Amino acid sequence: MASVVAIVPARGGSQGIPLKNLKEINGRSLVSITAKHGLDADQVDQTIVNSDHPEIRAAGQEAGATVMDRPERFTQDDSVQEVDRLLQWCVEQLEAEGTTVDVIVLLYPTAPLRTVETVNETVSMVA
């Protein structure tokens, strides 16, 4: 059985909407909604919120996710282009700690309308 890890990349810096990943919909932050999608998905073994901001990491931890502190080199506005390198770094860190990662599920906080069923169905197609 494949080891499936959901990674929620949620940096603190945003020029358009400061701390946008902490903005709320129905009383829940975007990062906590997204973390719960990963946590509630039967197909996902571990959900990680990766952020450079302590409040975002705290929101992820409060939702029940594992949190990772993002290195400085992944905190710039070009982070969309850097997401592949960020995911690679996350996997390297997890594997160095002894976690096997076969499948990565990338969950952006700015897409809160996804469903847990969609996450499960998507993982089923590749795992």
C-alpha positions in Angstrom: 0.0 0.0 0.0 1.3 3.4 -1.0 2.2 6.0 1.7 0.3 9.2 0.9 1.2 12.6 2.3 -0.8 15.7 1.8 1.2 18.9 1.9 -0.5 22.3 2.4 1.9 25.1 1.3 0.9 28.2 3.2 3.4 31.0 3.3 2.7 34.1 5.3 3.8 36.8 2.8 1.3 38.0 0.3 1.4 41.4 -1.3 -2.3 41.3 -2.4 -3.9 40.0 0.8 -1.6 39.9 3.8 -1.8 36.6 5.7 -4.4 35.4 3.2 -4.1 31.8 4.4 -5.6 32.9 7.7 -8.6 34.6 6.2 -11.8 32.9 7.3 -14.8 31.4 5.6 -17.7 30.6 8.0 -15.4 31.1 11.0 -12.6 28.8 9.8 -9.3 29.9 8.3 -8.4 28.8 4.7 -5.4 26.8 6.1 -7.5 25.0 8.7 -10.2 24.1 6.1 -7.5 22.7 3.8 -5.7 20.8 6.5 -9.0 19.2 7.5 -9.5 18.1 3.8 -6.3 16.2 4.0 -6.9 14.9 7.6 -10.4 13.7 6.7 -9.4 11.9 3.5 -9.3 8.2 4.0 -6.7 7.9 1.3 -4.2 10.3 3.0 -1.9 9.0 5.7 -0.4 12.2 6.9 -1.2 15.9 6.4 1.5 18.6 6.7 1.1 22.3 6.8 4.3 23.9 5.6 4.7 27.6 6.4 7.1 30.4 7.3 4.6 32.1 9.6 4.0 31.0 13.2 0.3 31.9 13.2 -0.3 29.8 10.1 1.6 26.9 11.6 -0.4 27.2 14.8 -3.7 27.1 12.8 -2.5 24.0 11.0 -1.5 22.3 14.3 -4.8 23.3 15.9 -6.6 21.6 13.0 -4.6 18.5 13.7 -2.0 18.6 11.0 1.7 18.1 11.4 3.5 21.4 10.8 6.9 22.2 9.1 8.8 25.4 9.2 9.5 26.6 5.7 13.0 27.6 4.9 13.7 31.3 3.9 14.5 30.4 0.3 10.8 29.3 -0.2 9.2 32.5 1.2 9.4 34.8 -1.8 6.6 35.9 -4.2 7.8 33.5 -6.9 6.8 30.6 -4.6 4.3 29.3 -7.2 7.2 28.6 -9.4 9.1 27.2 -6.5 6.4 24.7 -5.3 8.1 21.8 -7.0 11.3 22.5 -5.1 9.4 23.1 -1.9 7.7 19.7 -2.2 11.0 18.0 -3.0 12.5 19.6 0.2 9.5 18.5 2.3 9.8 14.9 1.0 13.6 14.9 1.7 12.9 16.1 5.2 10.3 13.5 5.9 12.4 10.7 4.4 15.4 11.8 6.5 13.1 11.4 9.6 12.2 7.8 8.4 8.9 8.5 6.7 8.3 6.8 3.4 6.5 9.0 0.8 5.1 7.3 -2.3 2.4 9.9 -3.3 2.2 13.6 -2.6 -1.2 15.4 -2.5 -0.7 19.1 -3.0 -3.6 21.1 -1.3 -3.6 24.8 -1.8 -5.4 26.8 1.0 -6.7 29.2 -1.6 -8.9 26.4 -3.1 -11.2 25.7 -0.1 -14.2 24.5 -2.1 -12.6 21.1 -2.9 -14.2 18.2 -1.1 -12.8 15.3 0.8 -14.4 13.0 -1.7 -12.5 14.7 -4.5 -9.2 14.2 -2.6 -10.0 10.5 -2.0 -11.0 9.9 -5.6 -7.9 11.7 -7.0 -5.6 9.7 -4.8 -7.3 6.5 -5.8 -6.4 7.2 -9.4 -2.7 7.3 -8.7 -2.0 5.2 -5.6 
